[in-house]
Amino acid sequence: MEDIENYSIEVPFSEEFKKLAKETNDYLETLPINQEQMDKLVSYMIENVEKAKLEGYAVGFSHGAKIKPMELKEIPKSS
């Protein structure tokens, strides 16, 4: 990995997540709030999702780092 400064991992959203996001958006459009309030609410929601993704990754990585690596065994060559 040569360019560690610009390395990133993209976690794709599942179809279930996309469906929930659409349902949430449809509901938000029914709320009696102005555009400024809507923008602020959506901004908070995006920030929460991004934070949850980052923290979930960090926890998973931390737990994975604690697992003792399996010993690699050479696979016998078949003749």
Secondary structure, DSSP 8 states (H G I E B T S, - for coil): ---GGG--------HHHHHHHHHHHHHHTTS---HHHHHHHHHHHHHHHHHHHHHHHHHHHHHHHHS------------
